[in-house]
Amino acid sequence: MAFSLSENNITIVRVIPAELTKRYVEQGWWRPETLGQMLAEGLAASPDAGFHAHSEIRPYAGTFADVERTARRLAAGLAERGVGPGDVVALQLPNWMEAAAAFWASAFLGAVTVPIVHFYGRKELAHIMTTAKPKVFITTEQFGRMTFVPDLCADVPIVGLVGDQSFDDLLADEPMAATLPADPSGPALIAFTSGTTRAPKGVIHSHQTLAFETRQLLANYPPNRGRQLTATPVGHFIGMVGAFLIPVLEGAPIDLCDVWDPGKVLKLLDAEGMSIGGGPPYFVTSLLDHPDCTEAHRSRFTTVGLGGSTVPAAVTRRLADLGMFVFRAYGSTEHPSITGSGPSAPEAKRLFTDGNPRPGVEIRLGPDGEIFSRGPDLCLGYTDDELTAKCFDADGWYRTGDIGVLDDDGYLTITDRTADLIIRGGENISAIEVEDVLLTMPEVVEAVVVAAPDARLGERVAAVLRIGAGHAMPSLDRVRTHFERAGVARQKWPEELHEVPAGQDYPRTASGKVQKFVIRRELACSAARGGIATSTK
């Protein structure tokens, strides 16, 4: 199985083995439906379900039916402008109602959605626009640090700014009644995520992989969860799935939060009787650590699923001791749900391992412990053909770049990464990309960037620098100013600096390659090798 979107210069070279396709179809994991069809059925089943955007800028209160009408008006307006199946629709929006309307409209049209994290800066956005070549771009003029950059959209035929007349003009008077046909096995979404490459990787998912992921995530949720507040940015594809697909299948209300302020969130939970169901640990721990958090708040956090970031054992133990049902999960943009613990798993497995394989998923470990996976929710490949060929083999296995161990019961625990990847509060950060920016500073001769432990965010960006003769170690403020001028998203800026003293070196292999795993381990143990000094000023 291979796909091509030649008009947008997007090619998928990965061939999915016929026996896997046959198995996934026979098991009902891959169905002959598009995301648009799945959404239309779910929305029709629960038209009165509530939809709320809790925002000081663009608050919204309505129902599924109200938002669907906006989505179908947008779909009709885009169809009138020649947008249809296979065209690329890019969205860079906060957690607002219009983000749902735009995603649903794209699905109804059979288009390929490109969600873009709202805090991505000029550097990331330029790469995404050049790679995806969208026919439509829907964003807003200003939100937080995000600013609309017109020159990056010069080649985009249709641009709509939410909060501006340009978006309203895209809405047809009458909604589109139909859901346009598309190939269920073809591309439905491209998620750009940082990783081992210098620029964000374009990960391509099909209607079938996303529909399966949506159903299996929902099947693992406890019943009667009540109203759940979604704070994970919908520009992350898993945030979009969690906010705009799973509740529709469940018939559950959608509640969005566009700014994470723990104090305000606690007041919102009080006022609306809502809860937080999990995500990266920071979303839970920042609430628990806030001085306004009470026993009444804690009692609402009954089931907490943690993933999307490093999950320290101390965090899971703490939450369990507070009476919460806690479980960990492991996945990636490429393969969203590889492992996780089910409700019947023993507590030790739920708290201290990353779970066992999800339905339909297979895993194996390479000689060095590297994890290989395949399953019905595994992506189709990358927008970069060479990267696809490198990361997927002929038997359908994906090399994750993570190192793990399996216990006698088949439960996986992640122990390290071979990839140059930092996961900060659920956001993937390419160490190579950060190193490249550091090396443009005149005083930096060599830069090594790794993940350092962070009690709130799981990991943070740590840079170990070799400084040229006659130069001083830069301050953290100087480094941050340099990254800001380079147009790099703030989440990628180094948060701690270390210096290799003159006459000393990084730990290296016999071939001269820096042993990053040694540096990560020593930082985690708070032991600086060979007198490495720390700078945080």
N, C-alpha and C positions, 0 to 999 in steps of 0.2 A: 504494500500500500504506500503510495507516494502522492504528494499534492504539490500544486503550484499556484501561486497568485502572481502570474507574470506581470500583470499591469502594475502591481505594487512592488515588483522585484523581490517577492518573498517566495522562497522555494524550500520545500521540505524534502530532504533526501532520505530520511529514515524509512526503511521498509519494515512494516510490522509483520512478523511471521504469520503465515496463513493459519497455522494451528492455534495461535493465540487469538486471532480474530474470531475463529470458529468457536473457541471456548467461551470468549466473552459474550458473544451473541447468544449461544445456547444457554448460558447461565442467566441471561436476562440483564447482564451488567451493561451491555451496549444495546440500546434500543433504537428503533427507526424513527426517532423524533429529534427535532431541533430544539434549541433553547427557547426559541420563540413559541413553539407549540407547547412546551412544558410550562412556560410562563402563562400563556393564554389559558390553559386548563386550570392552573392553580389560582389565577386571579379571578376566573369565573366562579370558582368554588367558594371564595371568601371575599366578596366585593365590599363588605362592610368592616373588614378588619381595619384597625386604626393605623395611620401613618403619621408620625410626628418627627419633625426636625427641631431639636432643642438647640437653638442658635440665637445669639444676640443680633446677628447680622441678617439672616434669612430664616426666621422661625416659620414653621409650617405645621398645620394641623388639618388632617383630612382622612380619607379612607383609601384603600387599595383602588377602588373604582375611580376616585378622583384623580389619583396619580396615573392610573392606566389611561384615562382620557387624555391627560396631558401628553403622555408617551405616544399615544396613537395619533394625536394631532401633530406631534413632532415627526413621527414616522411618515405621515401623509405629506407634510411639508418637504421632507427630505426626498421622498419618492418623486414629488413633482419636480425636484431639481436633479433627478437622474440617479439617485442613490438606491442601490438594491443589493441583492445577494453577492457576497464576495468583496464588496467595497469596504474600505477601512474607515472606521469612525473612532477618532481619538477623543478621550475625555480627561480633562485635568480639572477636577472639581473637589471641593471639600465635601463633608458628609451632609449634603443638602438634598432636598426633594428632587431637584433638577438632575442630580447625578443618577437617581433611580429612573427618572423619566427618560433620560438620554440612553441609559443602558438598555432599558426595556424596549425603547424605540429601535435601537440598533438590532436587538434580537428579533423583533417583529419583522424587520426588513431582511433578515438573513445575512446581515453585515458582519464584519469582523471587528469586534470592539478592542480598543487599545486603552485600558485604564492607566493613567499616569498619576503617580503620587503627587499630591498638591504641593509638597514642599520641595520637589525637584527644582533645581536651578537651571540657568541658561545652558550650562555645559551638558547636563543630562538631557534636557529637552531638545537641544539641537541634534544630538545623536538619535533620539527617538524619532523625530520628525524626518530626518534624512533616511532612516532605515525603514520605517513603516509607510512613509508617503501617504498619509491619510487624505481621504477625499473630504472629510468633515472633521473639524476640530471645535469642540465645545468646552469653554473654560469661563473664567471670570476676570474682570479687570484687575482686582486686587484682593488678596486674602492673606493676612499675616505677612510672611516673607515672600509669598508668591506674587509675581507681577506679570501681567500679560506682556509678551514680547512680540510686537507686530512683525518685525523683520524675519523672525523664524517661521512665520506663517505665510510668507509671501507666495509660496507655491501651493497653498491649500485652497481649493476652490470654494469651500463653504466654511465660514468661521462664525460662531455664535457666542456672544458673551452674556452669561447669566447676569441679570440685573441691568442689562442694556437692551435697547430696542432691537439690536441685531439678533438676539435669541428669540424674542417675541415674534419677530418677523418670520422665523422659521416654522411657527405653529400654524398649520392649516386651520381653516374655520371648522371643517368637519374631520373627525378622527378616521384613521384608516381601519376598516373593519377586518381586513384579512391579515393573515400571517404568511409572508412570502415563503415559498418552498426553497430549501437549501439542502445540500448533502449533509446528513447527520455526521458522517465520518470526516467531513472537511473542517477547515479552520473556523473557529468561532471567536477566539480571543487571543491576543498577543500580550503577554505580561512581560514588562521590562524589569529586570532585576539585576543587581550587582552580583559579582561573583569573582571568578578567577580572571576575568577579562578586564581591560582598562576602561571599557565603556559598558553600560548596562546590556545584558543579554536579552534578546527577544525570544521568549519561550512561547511556543504556539500550542494551544489546546484546541481540541475539537468539541463539537456539540456533545459527542458521546462521552469524552473524558470528563467534561465539566458536569454533565447531567449525572453521571455515576458518582462523582465526588460529592455533589450536592445530596444525593439520596443516601449515600453511606454515612456522611456526617450527621444527617438528620436522624438516621437509625440509631446512632450511638448517643444521642441526647436523651436525657431523662424526660419522661412525660410531665406535663403540667408545670413547665418551667416559669410560667408567668411572663411578664414583660421584661425583656432583656435589652439593656442599653448597648448599642454598638458604637464604640469609640475608635476601633481600628479603622484607619483611613481606607475608604472605598477605592482609592487609587491603587492600593494593593489588591491584586486579583482575589486573594482569599478573603479580604475584607469585603469585596464586592459580592462574592459568593455567600458569605455569612450574612450580609445585610439585605441583599436584594433577590436571592434565590431560595435559600433555606426557609425563611419565614413564609414565602409564598406557597411552597409545598406544604408547609405545616399549617398554614392558615393562622399564623401567629402575628400579632402586631409588630410593626417596625418602628423602632425608636432610635434616632440618630443623634450623635453629639459631635460637633465640629471642632471643639477646642477642649483639650484635656486639662481641666483645672480640678484637682482632687476635692478642694473645698466646695466648689460649685456643684460638682458631680454628686457629692454626698447630700447636698440640699435637694438636688433633683431627684435622687433616689427616694428621699423622704416624701417629697411633694407628689410624686407620681407612683410610688409603690413599686419601683423597678429594682432590678438586680444586675449584677455583672457576672457573666458566666465563665469568664476566663480570657485566654489569649496569652500574649507575652506576660511574664510574671509582674512586670512593672505596673500594669493596669490594676492589679489586685493589691500589691504591696503598697503602692502609693496611697491608696485609700485607707488601708489598715494603719499606716504610719501617720496619717493626718490627725492633728489634735482634736478635730471635730468628730472623728469616727467613734460611734457608740456601740454598745452591745446590740442595740436594735438594728444598726446597719449590718453588723457582722452576722446577725441571724439570717439575713437575706442571702448571704453567700453560701448556699447549701451545696452546690455542685460546681467545682472549678476545674476546668480543663486547661492545662498549661502546655504551651508549645510556641513555635515561631521564634524562639530564642533559647539560649542556654537556661536550663532550669536547675538551680542549685538544690541539693538535697535538703539543705537547711530551710529553704522556702517551703517545700512540700511538707516537711515535718511540722513546721510552724502552723501552716494552714490546717493540717489534719488535727493538730492538737487543739485548734479552735473549733473543732467539730465539723469541718467541711469535708465533703467527699471529693477527694483530689485524685486526678490522674494526669499522666504525662502523655504526650504524643510527639511523633517525629515525622517530618516531611519537608518538602521544599516546593518552590514554585514549579519546578519540573515534575516532581512527583508529590502531590500535596499531602497524601495520607499514606505513609509507608507502614508505620506501626503506631500502636496506641493500646491502652489498657481498657478493657470492657468493664461494665459494672460489677461483674462477678469475679474479677481478678483479686487475688489476695492483696492486702494493703501494702505489703512490702514491694510487690511488683508495681503497683500503681504509683508509689511514692519514689522509688529508687531505681526504676528502669524506665525505658522509653516505650515499653509495651511490646506486644507481639504483632505479627503481620495482620493488617486489616483484610477484610474480605477480598478475595481475588488476588491479593498481593503476594509475591514471592520475593524472598531475599536470600542472598548468599554472601559469604565473606571471602575476599581474596586472600592470598598468602600473607599479606601484611595487615589483614584485618579490615581492608577497605570494603565498604558496603556496596553491593550491587542490588538493584531492585527492578522489578517490572510488575505491571498490574493494569487494571482497566482505567485508572486515573492518571497513568503516566502520559506525559505530553507527547505531541507528534514530533517534536524536534525544535531546533532553533532557527532564527532568521539567518544565522551564519552557518552555511553548509559545512565548513571545515570543523566548526565546533560540534555540530551534530555528529559528524563522522567520528570525531574523537571520543565523544561521551556515550555513544550507543553502539552495541555490537549487533551482528547479524541475527542473533537469537532473541533480540528485543531487550537485553539487559542494559540498564542505565548505571553508569559509575557515578556514585554520589559525591566522591571526594571526602567522605566522612569515614572515620575509623570507629569500629565498634566491636563488642564482644556479645556472644549469645550464651545464655545460661542453659542449664539442662532442660528447662521447660520451654525453651524457644523464645525467651524474652530478650530484647536487644537493649544494650546500654551504649550510648555514644561516648567515646573516650577521647577522641581527638579529630582533627581534620587534616587531610593532605592538601586541601585547597586553601588558597590565600583569601579566606573569607572571615569576616567579623560580623556577628549578628548582634546588633545593638538595639534592644527593645523591640525586636521583631524586624528591624530594617537590615537588609543585607548590605554590607560595605566591602568593596574590593580593596584588599590591601595593596595590590599593585597600582591601582588608580591613585591612592593616597601617596604612595611612594613616588610616583611620577611627579605629582605636584610639589612634594618636598624637594625633589632634586632640581627644581627650577629656582630654588633659593641659592644665592651665590655662596653662602657659607657652608652649605651641605654638600659633602663629597659622596656620602653613601647613606642610604636610608633603608631601614628595615621596619616594617609595620606589622604588628600582630595584635591579637585580641588579648586584652587584660581583663581580669575578673572585675565585675561591677555589681555591687549588692543590689542596686535598683534595676539596672537595665540588662543584667546578665553578663554582658561584655561591653567594653569600650575600646576606643582606638588608642593604641600605645605605639609611639614611634621611638626607635632606637637609632640615634644619628651619629655619623662620623663627621666631625667638623674639620674644615680645611685649616692649614697652618695660617696663623695670623688672624683668624676669625674667632669670635666668641659664640658660645652656644646661644641660639635664639631663645627668646622668651616665648611662652605659650601665646601671649597676646600678639607678638609679631607673627607667629605662625598662623594664627587665626585670621589676622588682617590679610596675609598673603593668600589664604584659601578663599577669603571673601572676594578679593579682587579677581581671582581665577574663576569665579562664578560657580564654585562647588557647593552643593547642598550642605547646610550647617551640620547635619547629622554625621557627615564624613570627616569633620575637622578633628585632628588629634586632640585627645583630652589629657594625655600625659606624655611627657618627653623624657627620654633617657639619653645619656651621652656615653659613647665609647671613648675612654681617656686615651690620650696620645700614647702610642707604643703598644696598645692592646688591640684585640680584634674580636669580631663576632665568633661564636662557635661555628665551625665549618666542617664539611665532609672532606675526604681526601681529595676530591675533585674541586674543592673551593666553594661549594654551594653552602649558603648560610643555613644552619639547622634551626629553622624557626620553631620547631617543636621544643627545642631546648630553651629558647628564649621565652616562649609561652609558659613553660613549666616553671622557670625561675621567677618570672613575674608573678605567677600564681602563688608561689611560695614566699613572695616578698624578699627574695634573695637575689641581689644584683651580681651577675658574674663578673669577676675580675675588677671590681670597684666601679661598675657602671653607676653613674650618678643620676639622680632624678631631678627634673625641672618641671614644676607645675605653675610657674609664675610668668 
